[in-house]
Amino acid sequence: LAGRIAALFDQYQLYRFDRMDRLWDSSGRDAEWQRRLYDELFVRTPGRDWFFRKFLAEETLPAARLPRAVSVFGVGALPPVYLEILLKLGTVTTVHFFYLSPCREYWEHQYSRAEAARLLEPWEAPEPGNPLLQALGASGRGFFTALLQQGGDRMVEEEHYRDFAPVTTPGPDGYAPDATMLQVLQQDILNLYDRRPEADATVAEITGVPRPECAADGTVAIHNCHGPRREIEILHDELLRIMHDPAIQPRDVIVMAPEIEPYVPLIEAVFDQGPLQDAYSIADRPPPDAALMLDAFHRLLDTAHGRFELSEILALLDVTPLAERLGIGENELELIGEWVARAGIRWGFDARQRERFCAVEFDEFSWQMGLDRLLMGFARATDADSALEPDRIIAVESAEGGQAELLGQFTEFVIRLARLAEELDRPRPAEAWCALFDRMLADFFPDGNTARTGLAALRGAIAILRRESRDGLNSTPLPLNAVVAMLDEVLPVEKESSGFLRGRITFCKMLPMRSIPVAVVAILGLNDKAFPRRDLRLGFNLAAERQLPGDRSQAAQDRYLLLEALLAARRAVWFFYCGQSMRDDKEFPPAAPLAEIMEYCRNA
């Protein structure tokens, strides 16, 4: 909750810096508690909104302390306050703002259908224009409008156009007769054309006629797949096909997805088996060692805080760092599985832990009883004295000879895990949690050079949490889920950027400023309800009561990223979505923006 409130206040400072008093004057109890909290936070050090207002209110700026020129590249949208700052700087120094516009015409009023229904009066007809620009361009259009409105007579505009394909012998619509489907789509957006049969027209003005001869040229492809793995397999086949052309090299391909991490194991499974195994790289994922250690840390906590299910404990032994610490290989894990099966172990460490889950103490089929039976079986095998077998313990055959060390290590691991479970069940101050996490790393993780490198990010996060806990949280007992959430917040795991545009097929996440012109652009995961990504809606967001131009919207930004990707492709653009169930062939719709692209392609 604290993190979400902080993010909301950050949004207020960026998008409502000059309207803070109006926010607090809003009706309702939400405004009252937010104002009190905001005042407490910024009573000593003013927030960014104060500095924004102070800077913009300055009559003169110190020109001697500013650079002779400021250049801004690759920005498709900005919070309005930053644009005002750039315009203010332009009064004393030269500011070059390089804005990439998808359209050469005036497109301020190119509203989508939903926007037209909301913004226009019933008697007003929407402006004719390109449906793709209208459906996907809202984010860029808002910024384009802000440039025109706020710049006014202070801005000198220079327009530079570069057509996507040279037109040598124009056809009836001004395009080359041999233009590809992709080129026609891009030119239609550039020229604000709406290409469809006149008989289907719903607006008075139609520009461009259908080009059915482009439909089968393969430059625009939409793949309806049975699941994410099938998306990767089809992508692999399509890349092999197109790379028969010597003009297409691996460096000429970018593959994007709203979230790339779920695709990483599938990419590696498919691409590592064929001729492209050394021709791709994956960006936007944590360094492998750090990700592996972090996953092992979370799985260890989840298992220790759970019911000690047999399957969960055995799965934990299959986690590479933990197995490495115990020296357990694949064959040893199978042997341990046979032992615990013979011992009849099911769940729960002992009777006391069982009481926590079902309010009754019983130790049948528990880890404690099972381990006792295994150890008794080993002891009996080495000493024939019947006194070694008490009445309550029925020994089972277990380790023999050199397997004794493995049985001892496994038993010690389970006992340490049970002690950890007792520790995790007690709330404690954050600094005490940090000490417990340090002991966890020492008790369960290996100590080699590779492990130390992988654990560096986790140890760094624990150090940050310990340092922050000394400022007000030291005496506050916290439950496990709270402190783990705090730890995740401060994890300094940097994304791996070495895989982006390094002469290979690039797999990456859909982010702003990623749509660099390349021969082939592919976009995975354009599924309904997964794209565009949704904003987190807070019920106490005072700024949401009235939307203003320039307000950030994740959904609008994702649509604009899709438009930029479409314009960045030079030879082909491929869209992928999971439209069929792997179990029963049930059909699912594509993401709404992709459905709009499909509709335009059908009409055009």
C-alpha positions in Angstrom: 0.0 0.0 0.0 2.8 2.4 0.8 4.5 1.7 -2.5 1.3 2.3 -4.4 0.6 5.6 -2.6 4.2 6.7 -3.3 3.7 6.0 -7.0 0.5 7.9 -6.9 2.1 10.9 -5.3 4.9 10.7 -7.9 2.2 10.8 -10.6 0.6 13.8 -9.0 3.9 15.7 -9.0 4.5 14.9 -12.7 1.0 15.4 -14.1 -0.7 17.7 -11.6 2.2 19.8 -10.4 0.3 23.1 -11.0 -3.0 21.7 -9.7 -2.1 20.3 -6.3 -4.4 22.5 -4.4 -7.3 21.6 -6.6 -6.6 17.9 -5.9 -6.8 18.5 -2.2 -10.0 20.5 -2.5 -11.7 17.4 -4.1 -14.7 16.2 -2.3 -14.4 13.0 -0.2 -12.3 11.6 2.6 -9.6 10.4 0.2 -8.5 14.0 -0.4 -8.3 14.7 3.3 -6.0 11.8 4.3 -3.8 12.2 1.2 -3.2 15.9 1.9 -2.2 15.2 5.5 0.1 12.4 4.4 1.6 14.5 1.6 2.2 17.5 3.9 4.0 15.2 6.4 6.2 13.7 3.7 7.3 17.0 2.2 7.4 19.2 5.3 11.2 19.3 5.3 12.2 18.8 1.7 9.8 20.1 -1.0 8.6 17.7 -3.6 9.4 17.9 -7.3 6.2 19.9 -7.9 7.6 22.8 -5.9 10.8 22.9 -8.0 8.8 22.7 -11.2 6.7 25.7 -10.2 9.7 27.6 -9.0 11.6 27.0 -12.2 8.7 27.9 -14.5 8.0 31.1 -12.5 11.6 32.4 -12.9 11.6 35.6 -15.1 15.1 35.1 -16.3 17.3 32.0 -16.5 21.1 32.0 -16.0 22.1 31.6 -19.7 25.8 31.4 -18.8 25.2 28.2 -16.8 23.3 26.5 -19.6 24.6 24.7 -22.6 24.7 26.5 -26.0 22.2 24.0 -27.4 20.0 21.1 -26.2 18.9 18.3 -28.5 16.2 15.8 -27.7 16.0 12.5 -29.7 13.7 9.5 -29.8 11.0 10.8 -27.4 7.5 10.0 -28.5 5.7 11.3 -25.4 6.5 13.4 -22.4 4.7 14.6 -19.3 3.5 18.2 -20.1 5.8 19.7 -17.4 8.9 18.5 -19.2 7.8 20.0 -22.4 7.2 23.3 -20.6 10.7 23.1 -19.2 12.2 22.6 -22.6 10.1 25.6 -24.0 11.4 27.7 -21.0 14.9 26.7 -21.8 14.3 27.8 -25.4 14.0 31.4 -24.3 17.7 31.6 -23.5 19.3 28.8 -25.5 18.7 26.7 -28.6 16.5 23.6 -28.2 16.3 21.1 -31.0 13.4 18.7 -30.5 13.5 15.8 -33.1 10.0 14.4 -33.2 9.2 11.3 -35.3 5.6 11.8 -36.6 3.9 8.8 -38.2 1.8 11.1 -40.4 2.7 14.1 -42.6 -0.8 15.5 -42.4 -2.4 17.4 -39.6 -3.8 14.6 -37.4 -4.7 16.3 -34.1 -8.4 15.2 -34.5 -7.8 11.6 -35.7 -9.9 10.0 -33.0 -10.6 6.3 -32.6 -14.3 5.2 -32.6 -14.4 5.1 -28.8 -12.8 8.5 -28.5 -15.2 10.0 -31.1 -18.2 8.7 -29.2 -16.9 10.2 -26.0 -15.5 13.5 -27.2 -17.8 14.5 -30.1 -21.3 15.8 -29.9 -24.0 13.6 -31.4 -24.3 15.9 -34.5 -20.6 16.1 -35.1 -19.1 13.7 -37.7 -15.7 12.3 -37.0 -12.9 13.4 -39.3 -12.1 11.0 -42.1 -8.6 9.5 -41.9 -6.6 6.4 -41.5 -8.3 3.8 -39.2 -4.9 2.4 -38.0 -3.6 5.8 -37.0 -6.9 6.6 -35.3 -6.9 3.3 -33.4 -3.2 3.1 -32.4 -2.0 6.7 -32.3 -3.7 8.2 -29.3 -0.6 8.5 -27.2 1.5 10.1 -29.9 -1.3 12.3 -31.0 -1.7 13.8 -27.5 2.0 14.7 -27.5 1.8 16.0 -31.1 -1.1 18.2 -30.0 0.8 19.5 -27.0 3.8 20.4 -29.2 1.5 22.5 -31.4 -0.5 24.1 -28.6 2.3 24.8 -26.1 4.9 25.7 -28.7 2.8 28.3 -30.4 4.8 31.2 -32.0 7.8 30.2 -29.9 8.5 27.2 -32.0 10.0 27.2 -35.5 8.8 24.1 -37.3 10.9 22.2 -39.9 9.4 19.2 -41.6 11.5 16.5 -43.1 9.8 13.6 -44.9 11.2 10.3 -46.1 8.9 8.0 -48.0 9.1 4.4 -47.1 9.7 3.3 -50.7 10.7 5.5 -53.7 7.8 5.9 -56.1 9.1 5.7 -59.7 5.9 4.9 -61.7 3.0 5.9 -59.5 -0.3 4.0 -59.9 -3.8 5.6 -59.7 -3.4 6.3 -56.0 0.1 7.7 -56.3 1.9 4.5 -55.2 4.1 2.3 -57.2 2.2 -0.6 -58.9 4.7 -3.0 -57.4 4.4 -1.7 -53.8 4.2 -4.4 -51.2 1.4 -4.8 -48.6 3.6 -3.4 -45.9 4.6 -0.4 -48.0 1.0 0.3 -48.8 0.0 0.2 -45.1 2.9 2.5 -44.1 2.1 4.9 -46.9 -1.6 5.0 -46.0 -0.7 6.0 -42.4 1.8 8.6 -43.7 -0.7 10.1 -46.1 -3.8 9.7 -43.9 -5.5 7.4 -46.4 -8.5 5.2 -45.6 -8.3 2.4 -48.2 -11.5 0.3 -48.5 -14.3 -0.3 -51.0 -16.5 2.8 -51.5 -19.6 0.6 -51.0 -18.6 0.0 -47.4 -17.8 3.6 -46.7 -19.3 5.2 -43.6 -17.7 8.6 -44.1 -18.0 11.0 -46.9 -14.4 11.2 -48.1 -12.5 8.0 -49.1 -8.9 8.1 -50.2 -7.3 5.1 -51.9 -8.9 2.0 -53.4 -8.3 -1.7 -52.3 -5.1 -3.3 -53.5 -6.0 -7.1 -53.6 -2.9 -7.9 -55.5 -0.8 -7.2 -52.3 -2.7 -9.7 -50.1 -0.5 -12.7 -50.7 3.0 -11.1 -50.8 3.8 -12.2 -47.2 5.1 -8.8 -46.1 2.4 -8.6 -43.4 1.6 -11.9 -41.7 -0.7 -12.7 -38.7 -0.2 -16.1 -37.1 -3.0 -17.7 -35.1 -1.2 -20.3 -32.9 -2.0 -23.1 -30.5 0.0 -21.8 -27.5 3.2 -19.9 -26.9 5.5 -22.7 -27.9 3.8 -23.0 -31.3 4.4 -19.2 -31.7 8.2 -19.8 -31.3 8.2 -22.8 -33.6 6.4 -20.9 -36.4 8.7 -17.9 -35.9 11.7 -20.2 -36.2 10.4 -21.7 -39.4 9.6 -18.3 -40.9 13.0 -17.0 -40.1 14.7 -20.0 -41.8 12.5 -19.3 -44.8 13.2 -15.6 -45.1 17.0 -16.0 -44.4 17.4 -17.9 -47.6 17.6 -14.4 -49.0 21.3 -13.4 -48.5 20.2 -9.8 -48.0 18.6 -10.7 -44.7 21.0 -11.3 -41.9 20.3 -12.2 -38.2 21.1 -8.6 -37.2 18.1 -7.4 -39.4 15.5 -9.1 -37.2 13.9 -7.9 -34.0 11.4 -10.0 -32.1 9.3 -8.2 -29.4 6.8 -9.3 -26.8 4.8 -7.5 -24.1 6.6 -9.7 -21.6 9.7 -11.6 -22.8 10.5 -13.6 -19.7 7.8 -16.3 -20.1 9.1 -16.9 -23.6 12.8 -17.3 -22.6 12.7 -21.1 -21.9 10.7 -21.7 -25.1 13.1 -19.6 -27.2 16.0 -21.6 -25.9 14.3 -24.9 -26.3 13.4 -24.2 -30.0 16.3 -22.1 -31.3 19.0 -24.2 -29.6 18.1 -27.2 -31.7 18.7 -25.9 -35.2 20.9 -23.7 -37.4 20.0 -20.5 -35.5 21.3 -21.7 -32.2 24.2 -19.2 -32.3 22.3 -16.4 -34.2 20.1 -15.0 -31.5 20.3 -13.1 -28.2 17.7 -12.3 -25.5 17.6 -8.9 -23.8 15.6 -7.6 -20.8 16.1 -10.5 -18.5 18.0 -10.7 -15.2 21.6 -12.1 -15.4 21.2 -15.9 -15.4 23.1 -16.6 -12.2 21.3 -13.9 -10.3 17.9 -15.1 -11.5 18.7 -18.7 -10.6 19.8 -17.8 -7.1 16.7 -15.5 -6.6 14.4 -18.2 -7.7 16.0 -20.7 -5.4 15.7 -18.3 -2.5 12.0 -17.8 -3.0 11.3 -21.5 -3.5 13.2 -22.2 -0.3 11.1 -19.7 1.7 7.8 -21.0 0.1 8.6 -24.6 0.9 9.8 -23.9 4.5 6.7 -21.9 5.2 4.4 -24.6 3.7 3.2 -28.0 4.7 6.4 -29.9 4.0 4.7 -31.9 1.2 6.8 -34.7 0.0 6.7 -33.5 -3.7 7.7 -30.0 -2.6 10.8 -31.1 -0.7 12.0 -33.4 -3.5 11.4 -30.6 -6.0 13.5 -28.3 -3.8 16.4 -30.8 -4.0 16.2 -30.5 -7.8 17.0 -26.7 -7.6 20.5 -26.4 -8.9 22.1 -24.2 -6.1 20.6 -26.2 -3.3 21.5 -29.5 -4.9 25.1 -28.2 -5.5 25.4 -27.4 -1.8 24.4 -30.9 -0.8 26.4 -32.5 -3.6 23.3 -34.3 -4.9 23.2 -35.5 -8.5 20.4 -36.8 -10.6 21.0 -40.4 -9.6 21.2 -39.5 -5.9 17.9 -37.7 -6.1 16.2 -40.8 -7.5 17.7 -42.9 -4.7 16.4 -40.4 -2.0 13.0 -40.6 -3.7 13.0 -44.4 -3.2 14.0 -44.1 0.4 11.3 -41.6 1.4 8.7 -43.7 -0.5 9.6 -46.8 1.5 9.5 -44.8 4.7 5.9 -43.7 4.0 6.6 -40.0 4.3 3.7 -37.8 3.1 3.6 -34.3 4.7 4.4 -32.3 7.8 7.8 -32.4 9.7 6.4 -33.6 13.0 3.3 -33.7 15.2 3.8 -30.1 16.4 4.0 -28.7 12.9 0.9 -30.7 11.9 -1.0 -29.0 14.7 -0.4 -25.7 13.0 -2.4 -26.8 9.9 -5.1 -29.1 11.3 -5.3 -28.3 15.1 -4.5 -32.0 16.0 -1.1 -33.5 16.9 -0.2 -36.7 15.1 3.1 -37.9 13.6 2.1 -40.8 11.4 3.6 -40.5 7.9 5.5 -37.3 8.9 9.1 -36.5 8.0 10.3 -37.0 11.6 8.9 -40.5 11.8 10.1 -41.4 8.3 13.7 -40.2 8.9 13.7 -42.1 12.2 12.8 -45.3 10.2 15.5 -44.6 7.6 18.2 -44.0 10.2 17.1 -47.1 12.2 17.2 -49.2 9.0 20.8 -48.0 8.4 21.8 -48.6 12.1 20.2 -52.1 12.1 22.1 -53.0 8.9 25.4 -52.2 10.6 24.7 -53.7 14.0 22.6 -56.9 14.6 21.7 -55.8 18.2 17.9 -55.9 18.4 17.9 -53.3 21.1 18.5 -50.7 18.4 14.9 -51.1 17.3 12.4 -49.6 19.8 8.8 -50.8 19.7 7.5 -47.6 18.2 9.9 -47.4 15.2 9.6 -49.9 12.4 12.9 -49.7 10.5 13.1 -49.7 6.7 15.9 -50.6 4.4 17.9 -47.5 3.5 21.5 -46.5 2.9 24.2 -49.1 2.6 28.0 -48.6 2.8 29.0 -45.4 0.9 25.4 -44.2 0.8 25.5 -43.3 4.5 27.0 -39.8 3.8 24.1 -39.1 1.4 21.5 -40.1 3.9 23.2 -38.0 6.6 23.3 -34.9 4.3 19.7 -35.4 3.3 18.6 -35.8 7.0 20.5 -32.7 8.0 18.9 -30.7 5.1 15.4 -31.6 6.2 16.1 -30.8 9.9 17.6 -27.4 9.0 14.6 -26.8 6.8 12.3 -27.6 9.8 14.2 -25.2 12.0 13.9 -22.5 9.4 10.1 -23.1 9.2 9.9 -22.4 13.0 11.9 -19.2 12.5 9.7 -18.0 9.6 6.5 -18.4 11.5 7.5 -15.7 14.0 7.1 -11.9 13.1 10.3 -9.9 13.9 11.8 -6.5 13.1 13.3 -6.1 9.6 16.9 -6.1 10.9 16.3 -9.5 12.6 14.8 -10.8 9.3 18.0 -9.7 7.5 20.1 -11.6 10.0 17.9 -14.7 9.4 18.3 -14.3 5.6 22.1 -14.1 6.0 22.0 -17.4 7.9 19.8 -19.0 5.2 22.3 -18.1 2.5 25.1 -19.6 4.6 23.2 -22.8 5.5 21.6 -23.7 2.1 23.6 -22.1 -0.7 27.0 -23.1 -2.1 30.1 -20.9 -1.5 31.9 -21.1 -4.8 32.9 -18.1 -7.0 29.9 -18.6 -9.3 27.5 -18.8 -6.4 29.0 -15.7 -4.8 28.5 -13.8 -8.1 24.9 -14.9 -8.4 24.1 -14.1 -4.8 25.7 -10.6 -5.0 22.3 -9.0 -6.0 20.5 -10.8 -3.2 23.1 -9.9 -0.6 23.0 -6.3 -1.8 19.2 -6.2 -1.3 19.5 -7.6 2.2 22.1 -4.9 3.0 19.8 -2.2 1.6 16.9 -3.5 3.7 19.0 -3.6 6.8 20.2 0.0 6.3 16.6 1.2 5.6 15.2 -0.7 8.6 17.3 1.4 11.0 15.2 4.4 10.0 11.9 3.8 11.8 11.2 0.2 11.1 13.7 -1.4 13.5 11.3 -2.1 16.3 8.3 -3.0 14.2 7.6 -6.8 14.0 6.9 -7.7 10.4 5.4 -11.0 9.1 7.3 -12.9 6.4 5.2 -11.8 3.4 5.7 -8.2 4.2 9.5 -8.4 4.5 9.8 -10.5 1.3 7.8 -7.8 -0.5 10.2 -5.2 0.9 13.2 -7.2 -0.2 11.8 -7.7 -3.7 11.3 -3.9 -4.0 15.0 -3.1 -3.3 16.5 -6.0 -5.3 19.3 -4.3 -7.4 19.0 -6.9 -10.2 19.9 -5.1 -13.4 18.4 -6.1 -16.6 20.8 -7.7 -19.1 21.1 -5.3 -22.0 24.1 -7.0 -23.7 21.7 -8.9 -25.9 20.1 -5.9 -27.6 21.2 -5.2 -31.2 24.5 -7.0 -31.1 24.5 -8.4 -34.6 22.0 -11.3 -33.9 18.3 -11.9 -33.9 17.2 -9.8 -31.0 14.4 -10.9 -28.6 13.3 -8.1 -26.3 10.4 -6.6 -24.4 8.1 -4.0 -26.0 9.5 -0.7 -24.6 9.6 2.9 -25.9 12.5 3.7 -28.3 12.9 0.1 -29.3 11.3 0.5 -32.8 14.5 1.0 -34.7 14.1 0.5 -38.5 15.1 -3.1 -39.4 14.2 -5.5 -42.2 11.9 -7.8 -40.1 9.8 -7.1 -37.0 8.0 -9.8 -35.2 5.7 -9.3 -32.2 4.7 -12.3 -30.0 1.9 -12.6 -27.4 -0.7 -10.3 -28.9 -3.5 -12.1 -27.0 -6.8 -10.7 -25.8 -6.6 -9.5 -22.1 -2.8 -9.7 -22.2 -2.3 -6.8 -24.7 -2.4 -3.8 -24.3 -1.2 -4.0 -20.7 -3.5 -2.5 -18.2 -2.9 0.3 -15.7 -3.3 -0.4 -12.0 -6.5 1.4 -11.1 -6.5 2.8 -7.6 -9.8 3.7 -6.1 -8.4 6.7 -4.3 -6.6 8.2 -7.3 -7.8 11.8 -7.2 -6.3 12.6 -10.6 -8.5 9.9 -12.2 -11.7 12.0 -11.5 -10.7 14.2 -14.5 -8.4 13.1 -17.3 -6.2 15.8 -18.8 -4.3 15.8 -22.1 -0.9 14.2 -21.6 -1.9 11.9 -18.8 0.0 8.6 -18.9 -1.9 5.5 -20.0 -0.2 2.1 -20.3 -2.9 0.9 -22.7 -2.5 3.9 -25.0 1.3 3.6 -24.9 1.2 0.0 -25.8 -1.0 0.7 -28.8 1.5 3.4 -30.0 4.4 0.9 -29.5 2.5 -1.4 -31.9 2.1 1.4 -34.4 5.8 2.3 -34.2 6.8 -1.4 -34.7 4.6 -1.5 -37.8 6.3 1.5 -39.2 9.8 0.3 -38.3 9.7 -2.8 -40.5 11.3 -2.6 -43.9 10.7 -6.0 -45.5 8.2 -7.8 -43.3 6.2 -7.6 -40.1 4.8 -10.7 -38.4 2.1 -10.7 -35.6 1.6 -13.7 -33.4 -1.3 -14.6 -31.0 -2.7 -17.7 -29.3 -6.1 -17.9 -30.9 -6.8 -21.7 -30.4 -6.8 -23.9 -27.4 -4.3 -26.7 -27.3 -6.8 -29.0 -25.7 -10.1 -28.7 -27.7 -9.4 -26.1 -30.5 -11.6 -23.6 -28.8 -11.1 -20.2 -30.5 -9.9 -17.1 -28.7 -9.9 -13.5 -30.1 -6.7 -11.6 -30.8 -5.8 -8.4 -28.8 -8.1 -5.5 -29.8 -5.3 -3.5 -31.5 -4.4 -6.6 -33.6 -8.0 -7.1 -34.5 -8.1 -3.5 -35.9 -5.0 -4.2 -38.0 -6.7 -7.3 -39.4 -9.9 -5.4 -40.2 -8.0 -2.7 -42.1 -6.1 -5.4 -44.0 -9.4 -7.1 -45.0 -10.8 -3.8 -46.2 -7.7 -2.7 -48.0 
